[in-house]
């Protein structure tokens, strides 16, 4: 099995790009940056990041016997969701079915194909587990990490999920993507409604709207709740203003990621989730990313999103 065959199979499964790297430890500079970021408190209540730090810095610890990592990008952009935002906005990636299910199914197909081709280990990861995904994608030659901390690929942009398959196949790695193409542009930093970037390439998660509406437990701090800019789940601002996305965004081939009426929260009353039972919420929103914060979290978000901007 060759890298070209793997990349061809990944393309057949709908992935926009595929690269190969090793599970070697992160460079000391990158590992130290992670340690400083965690020590600063910018991870907020995401304590699992502290527990995972050792394995995140040394991906060899994730899958015993893994010699190579196949990294793929899956686009989630859709032309139909380029409309002007109003109130109760939902991040593009969450306007369809839960991407863990949609993209995860294709990633498992890729892993199964590797197993059928001679691998004895092929473990997929998709935004779960202590995988340093953006760094792995950079090392696999798929793009650079921008000032907004997103992976940006030339000719594609950053509207992508990063998936990986750790395998015991010994494959020649691709050349890392070592150049930075952000240049002097700071649109993403300037556009952030909550000022979540203390410096280029550093995200203070505790001020990020995506963190506040998804990971944050309990009430959103009032000073930040008044700056959600209408976002009720996640935030796309730093992606929306990126010139690479404005010019190169490509529609997703994954039908399950396309916007569906059930995730359109525009125009809903502030007490929409408050009036629902947990069972009603599960039936209506269970297959979507809204299940992450749950009914109470979405109730909090909808009420905060409706506040006048500060």
C-alpha positions in Angstrom: 0.0 0.0 0.0 1.5 3.3 -1.1 0.8 6.9 0.1 -0.7 7.7 -3.3 -3.1 4.8 -3.0 -4.1 6.0 0.5 -4.6 9.6 -0.7 -6.7 8.4 -3.6 -8.9 6.4 -1.3 -9.3 9.4 1.0 -10.4 11.5 -1.9 -12.9 8.8 -3.0 -14.4 9.0 0.5 -14.9 12.7 0.2 -11.9 14.1 2.0 -10.5 17.4 0.6 -6.9 16.6 1.4 -4.8 13.8 2.9 -1.2 13.8 4.2 1.0 11.4 6.1 3.2 12.0 9.1 4.7 10.2 12.1 3.5 10.1 15.7 6.8 11.6 16.9 6.7 13.9 19.9 6.0 17.6 19.3 9.0 19.9 18.9 10.1 21.2 22.3 9.1 24.7 21.4 5.5 23.6 20.6 5.3 21.5 23.7 6.5 24.4 25.9 3.9 26.6 24.3 1.2 24.2 25.3 2.5 24.0 28.9 2.6 27.8 29.1 -0.9 28.1 27.7 -2.3 25.6 30.1 -0.5 27.2 33.1 -2.0 30.6 32.0 -5.5 29.4 32.7 -6.6 30.1 29.1 -8.1 26.6 28.9 -10.8 27.6 31.4 -12.8 24.7 32.7 -11.5 22.2 30.1 -9.5 20.3 32.7 -9.3 17.3 30.4 -6.7 19.3 28.4 -4.4 19.2 31.5 -5.0 15.5 32.0 -4.2 14.8 28.3 -1.1 17.1 28.0 1.5 14.3 28.3 -0.1 12.3 25.5 -0.9 15.4 23.4 2.8 16.2 23.5 3.9 12.7 22.6 1.4 11.1 20.2 3.4 7.8 20.3 1.5 7.2 23.6 -1.9 7.2 21.9 -1.7 3.9 19.9 0.8 1.3 20.8 2.8 0.2 17.8 1.7 3.1 15.5 4.4 4.1 13.0 2.4 6.4 10.8 -0.5 8.9 11.0 -2.8 9.4 8.0 -4.3 12.9 8.4 -7.3 14.1 6.4 -9.3 17.3 6.0 -13.1 17.3 5.6 -14.7 20.5 4.5 -18.0 21.7 6.1 -18.7 24.9 4.2 -21.9 25.2 2.2 -22.9 27.9 -0.2 -26.4 27.8 1.2 -25.2 29.1 4.6 -23.5 32.2 3.3 -26.5 34.3 4.2 -26.1 37.4 6.3 -26.2 36.6 10.0 -29.1 37.8 12.1 -29.9 36.7 15.7 -29.4 33.3 17.3 -26.6 32.4 14.9 -25.2 28.9 14.7 -21.6 28.1 13.6 -21.5 26.6 10.1 -20.1 23.3 11.3 -23.1 22.7 13.5 -25.9 23.5 11.1 -26.1 19.9 9.9 -26.0 16.6 11.7 -23.3 16.0 14.3 -20.0 15.9 12.4 -18.6 13.2 14.7 -21.2 10.9 13.2 -21.1 12.1 9.6 -17.4 12.5 9.1 -16.5 9.8 11.6 -18.3 7.2 9.5 -16.1 8.0 6.5 -12.9 8.1 8.7 -13.8 4.6 10.0 -14.2 3.5 6.4 -10.7 4.7 5.7 -9.4 2.9 8.8 -11.1 -0.3 7.7 -9.6 0.0 4.3 -6.1 0.3 5.8 -6.8 -2.9 7.8 -8.0 -4.7 4.7 -4.8 -3.6 3.0 -2.4 -5.1 5.5 -2.4 -2.9 8.6 -3.0 -4.6 12.0 -3.6 -1.2 13.7 -5.7 1.6 12.3 -7.4 3.7 14.9 -9.3 6.8 13.8 -9.6 10.1 15.8 -11.9 13.0 15.0 -11.9 15.9 17.4 -11.7 13.4 20.3 -8.8 12.2 22.3 -5.5 13.9 23.0 -4.4 14.3 19.3 -2.6 17.6 18.5 -4.6 17.7 15.3 -3.5 21.0 13.8 0.2 20.3 14.4 -0.2 16.8 13.0 -1.9 18.3 9.9 0.9 20.9 9.5 3.5 18.1 9.8 1.6 16.1 7.2 2.0 19.0 4.8 -1.7 20.0 4.8 -1.4 23.7 5.7 -0.1 26.2 8.3 -1.6 27.3 11.6 -2.9 30.9 11.2 -3.0 33.8 13.6 -6.5 32.6 14.7 -5.0 29.2 15.6 -6.9 27.5 12.7 -5.3 25.3 10.2 -5.3 27.1 6.8 -4.7 25.2 3.6 -3.8 27.0 0.4 -6.6 26.8 -2.2 -9.0 25.6 0.5 -9.0 27.8 3.6 -10.0 26.7 7.1 -13.6 25.5 6.9 -12.4 22.0 7.7 -12.4 19.2 10.3 -9.2 17.4 10.9 -9.3 13.6 11.2 -6.4 11.2 11.7 -5.8 7.4 11.6 -2.9 6.0 13.6 -1.6 2.9 11.9 1.2 0.4 12.2 1.9 0.7 8.5 5.3 2.2 7.9 4.7 4.9 5.4 7.0 7.6 4.0 5.9 10.9 5.6 5.1 14.0 3.6 7.1 17.2 4.0 5.8 19.4 6.8 4.3 22.7 5.8 6.8 25.1 7.3 5.8 28.4 5.6 3.3 30.9 7.0 1.0 32.7 4.5 -0.9 35.0 6.8 1.6 37.8 6.2 0.7 41.1 7.8 -3.0 40.3 7.8 -4.7 40.7 11.2 -8.4 40.7 10.1 -9.2 37.7 12.3 -7.7 39.2 15.4 -9.4 42.6 14.9 -12.8 41.1 14.1 -13.2 38.9 17.3 -16.2 40.2 19.2 -14.8 39.3 22.6 -11.1 40.0 22.1 -10.1 36.4 22.5 -6.7 36.7 20.9 -4.2 38.3 23.3 -1.5 37.9 20.6 -1.3 36.3 17.2 -1.4 32.5 17.4 -2.7 32.5 21.0 -6.4 31.9 21.8 -7.7 32.7 25.3 -10.5 30.1 25.3 -12.2 31.7 28.3 -13.1 34.7 26.0 -13.9 32.7 22.9 -17.6 32.5 22.0 -17.3 28.9 20.9 -15.9 28.0 24.4 -18.5 30.2 26.1 -21.5 28.6 24.3 -20.3 25.0 24.2 -17.6 24.1 26.8 -18.4 26.7 29.5 -20.3 25.3 32.4 -22.7 27.5 34.2 -23.6 31.2 33.4 -21.6 33.1 30.8 -19.9 36.1 32.5 -22.1 39.2 32.0 -19.3 41.2 30.4 -18.9 38.6 27.7 -22.5 37.6 27.4 -23.2 41.1 26.2 -20.6 40.7 23.4 -21.8 37.4 21.8 -22.9 39.4 18.8 -25.9 37.2 18.3 -24.1 33.8 18.4 -26.1 31.1 20.1 -23.8 28.2 19.3 -20.2 28.6 18.4 -18.8 31.4 16.3 -17.4 31.8 12.8 -16.2 35.4 12.8 -12.4 34.7 12.5 -13.1 32.3 9.7 -15.6 34.6 7.9 -13.1 37.4 7.6 -10.1 35.3 6.6 -9.1 36.2 3.0 -8.2 32.5 2.3 -11.8 31.6 3.0 -13.3 34.5 1.2 -11.4 33.4 -2.0 -11.1 29.6 -1.7 -13.9 28.1 0.4 -15.2 24.9 -1.1 -18.6 23.3 -0.6 -18.8 20.2 1.5 -19.4 16.9 -0.3 -20.9 15.4 3.0 -24.7 15.6 2.7 -25.1 15.2 6.4 -23.2 18.4 7.1 -25.6 20.5 5.0 -27.8 22.9 6.9 -31.1 21.4 8.1 -34.2 23.3 9.4 -33.9 21.8 12.9 -30.7 23.7 13.6 -31.9 27.1 12.4 -32.5 29.1 15.6 -33.2 32.4 14.0 -36.4 34.0 15.2 -36.9 31.6 18.1 -38.1 33.1 21.4 -35.6 33.4 24.2 -37.5 30.8 26.2 -37.5 28.2 23.4 -35.3 25.7 25.2 -36.7 26.5 28.6 -40.2 25.4 27.6 -38.9 22.0 26.3 -38.5 18.8 28.3 -35.2 16.9 28.2 -37.0 14.2 26.2 -38.2 16.7 23.7 -34.8 18.2 23.4 -33.2 14.8 22.8 -35.7 13.9 20.2 -35.3 17.1 18.3 -31.7 18.0 18.7 -30.0 14.7 19.7 -28.5 14.1 16.3 -26.9 17.6 16.3 -24.0 19.2 18.0 -26.4 21.0 20.3 -26.3 17.9 22.4 -22.9 18.9 23.6 -24.0 21.8 25.9 -27.4 20.1 26.3 -30.8 21.7 26.9 -29.8 23.9 29.8 -26.7 25.1 28.0 -28.7 26.0 24.9 -31.2 27.8 27.0 -28.4 29.9 28.5 -27.0 30.5 25.0 -30.2 31.6 23.4 -31.0 34.1 26.2 -27.4 35.5 26.1 -27.4 35.7 22.3 -30.5 37.9 22.4 -28.9 40.5 24.7 -28.1 43.9 23.1 -24.5 44.1 22.1 -22.2 46.0 24.4 
